[in-house]
C-alpha cells in the first residue's frame, strides 16, 4: 500500500496492478478457491 492508499499487486508473471479500495472492484482469490474454480470449469493445466 502506498501513501495514498493504493494497493499494489505483483503477479507471478512480473506484471503489477494498483487498485484503490472503495473505488475499484476486486476480490481476493486464494490458491484453494482457484483450484476449485478450475475444477468447476473442467480446466486442467
N, C-alpha and C positions, 0 to 999 in steps of 0.2 A: 504494500500500500504506500502510495506516495503522499506528499504533504497536502494535496487537495482531495484525497480520499479515493483516488482511482486504484482499483485492484489490478495488478499486472500479472497475467498468467503466462507461464513459459511452457510450451508444449514439447513433447518428445522429439518432434522434428525441428526444433530450434525456433519456430515462429513464436511470436508473442501477441498478446491481446490485452488491451486495457479496458476494463468495464467499470462503470460508475453505479454503485448501489443506489437504488431509488430512481435511477434514470434509465439504465439498460436492463433488459430482461435476461436473466441467466439462471442456471441451476447447476448444482454440483453433481457429477456422475462419479460414483465410486467404481473401483475395478469390479466388484461383485455385481453391481447392477448393470454394468456394461456387458458383462458376460451373459447375464440373463436376457438383456435386450437382443443380443446376437442370437441366442438360442431360440427366442420367440420368433425371430425373423428367418430362422434356419440358415444362418450365415456361419460359415466355417472358414478359419484362416490357417 
